[in-house]
Amino acid sequence: MRASRLLAVSVLVLFVVAALPAHQTFASGNYSESLNVDIAGSSAYWYFTFRGINGTAQLDSFEASPGLSWYNITAIMTTGWQTDFQIFGPQGYNLLPVPYIPSQGLFLSLGANSYANASAAAGRLDPYLLCTFVSYSNSSGAYEFYSPLSFENVIPSTLLKLLPSSAGGFADAVTATALDSTPSPLVILEGNQTGSGFSHTLVVGSISSSALNGNDQPTVLSYFGSNLTSLSASNDSVSSTIHIEALDGIVASKDNATVTSNTAQFTGSYMLSLARNETIHQINATILQQPPELLAEQVIDTGVLKTGENMTVTLVLSDTSAGEALDNVTYSDDWWSPSQFKLVAGNASGVIPLLNESSTETPGYRLEYIGNTSGSVTMPAAAVHFTYSIGTSDFEGSAWLNPIKVSLGVDEPVIVAFVAPVSDSNQSVGEPETLRITATNVGTKIAYPVAIDGTSVGSLLADGGSYNLTVSQTASGLLGTNITRAYAVTYENADGETVNATTNVLPVIFSHSSMVIPFPTAVVSEHLAPLSVGSSATNLTLMFTVTNDGSAALANLTGVLELPQGLDCGIVNGTGLACEGGVLTLNYTSISSDTTDHSAMKVNVTVPENFIIPPFSFHWESGGLTYDGESNAVAAPTGYVLTKSFDPGLLFDGVSSVVTITGSNAGPFTIYNATVDSNADPFDSLSPLAVPSITTGSIAPGSNATKTYVVNATDYYGNHTASVVASTLYFGGTEFSLQGLGPYVAVYQPLSVTLTTSPASPTEGKSFALNFSITNPTSINVSSVLFTARVPSGLTLSSVTNGKVSGGEITISNLSLAAHSSYVVTADAVAASGQTYSFTDANLTFVYQGSAIRGFTPSEQVTVGVDVTTRYVIPLGIAVVILLAGAFYIRRLVSPNVPSAQK
């Protein structure tokens, strides 16, 4: 098995290598390279862009598709994502060019003149990426498809082979192994039709969780999976640029780079161009992600002025930033009309050269009311300007004072409102910022009823009655991080009219670093197994893993998945999962942080068919906001059936059998790069030329990959299960290793001959019956049974039934023997002497499936006893003669002792 698998793997490797793109060359004048980095919080989305590369020959058929004008192929793997990375996806800055964020996925967008042409073009791309594209959406001229994906198995040998490594430069920073080790590898191939064909752009990128060092500098050279000491421009490139975009901050740099910043939106960019072969060792830039904040409040000592009375105005200016001093804090509060007010002390305008962090300045002035009219005047929400420095660069900022409505000549309640953060610490997205709204009645009458930010607080006494209301502010979504607002306070004046007071404008900035929000993911996996030997049915188990990797709990996670037509609901196990009418649903009331839930559904697919199971859409709630997500798509090759058969399947020791292993594709999608192999079974051995493996580039729907080879059965008797048939394949951009059950095979003991006598103990010289019993112990019929045995010397056979004796040999021939039957040959036998006779020189053969097979010859011996009556009892007459002869002989030997008679 090991040898056959090794051969199969070797063939597969040769096949894959043969399919890889050829070495790339570049046309002069259009090749360019760039490194793009988008930084938000502590994370960075980075990607290299290589324009003007050559495509591979594998794309020729695809690019020749009728009506194709442009395309975008995007492969992504997000199994290493962290919570903060969500800001780059569709619900954040939407920088990733994918319709949703799966654990793994392959996406195709293309421009074509019809859906039919778009779908045909997608099918032509399938063999290159070993995938199966399914329509996701379509509109006039633009069409989207998706496929499941094994990123690590497909992309390094396909799209990443287009990386222009021969050009050096930025391409040297990326390797397939280093890219796979990053949290979110991404590869994009774009093609645009030109007059001479297609121009190509390759994008390779990922996300880094360490965007900045302790000095707020981008650590670009550590983003790419392995630390680099430098980054050099290619000599082949007409343009090599490094572009850094600060999505949540402003940029300052000492490099010879073009730097722009927008302090109002608090974004910035850095653009550095490198000459050919120029090398950089670091990025000398600083990104300030949290803007310094100036709290600006104006306070008055009285809110009702009559002619000749004075009002003191105090500006409370505080730097609440965590490390940035404010320079040139400039205020101008000369809002009044000279016909009504006169400045009697202080200065309404001024500059504070330096306002250190966590410090406060309180400039002020005093006004006398010189008018004589009744009514009111509003002190406007004037701007206070300041500057701050990042390195050698200066930036401008502003804060807004709270407006105050002052009563002139009439006793009224007058409320001054102000809002400030309770602490100076900055909050991350998902955490609440605690604020305090202070409302003070500086009028001469009670204020009633009073509501602060919609909350009723009763009444405020005149001349200083005050109330503090604590409120909580959170980010309004992943991108709602810059909250700038004022809070309203309402009350009634003496005439019962509603009056609105407004606080100062407070900017609250939430950080994308270490966001405290849920991060649910739904990953669908599967397990395939054949149901039984000889069956084409498959058990498909869909496994759902729902995980909240975020740092906060989530609520009301629900999801829906419509199963493809032909795939029914099965047996559901686990919580939160249900299936009815072909629709799978997920439902979790809440999922705590760092919690994972597992559920599964088992389906017996009895009609072979391959499925592409679409992504699982789900929704969840957190902090009053609703988020969306989708799982990965799943490829289920339940229409790919592995079989193994033996011909013959009932064997004897030494019999050869033709084994057929097959991978059959019932469709409706193509199988790619399939190997089908098996090995010797416990009851057989491979013939010398047997190669139990086959490799094929593709198996179309309705086709199969088949291999036959020969095995020889051994003397391992009994009913056995053959070894499995295994297959590796790609379906739907996913690599599978599947097994089919081997069939049951019987290895029978061969025919045998047993020897018996009747009587059981024959005697020499006496006839006895000698029985040869040929037995077929199997469940199959055999033919051409031939038994021959040399008759031992001293044993005579005659009157043979069902056989013959000739030339000292007994023969039984041309015999067919049915299953579980015996054939008995009987002969009359006479043994010349009492001894043991053995039929050692015997041979038993029979024919099964055209093969001649040897059987077991008799192991029994025939023991013939001695006949004592014929061998030891002498006849009487012979005994008398012998006795007389003996007596006469003795007499002759004795001398006479009596005198003879006289004559």
Salt bridges, closest charged atoms under 4 A:
GLU63 OE2 - HIS200 NE2 2.57
GLU245 OE1 - HIS243 NE2 3.19
ASP248 OD2 - HIS512 ND1 2.41
ASP301 OD2 - ARG366 NH1 3.80
GLU368 OE1 - LYS342 NZ 3.71
ASP411 OD2 - LYS306 NZ 3.43
ASP453 OD1 - ARG485 NH2 3.45
ASP628 OD1 - HIS619 ND1 2.48
ASP677 OD1 - ARG5 NH1 3.71
ASP681 OD1 - LYS644 NZ 2.79
GLU764 OE1 - ARG871 NH2 2.89
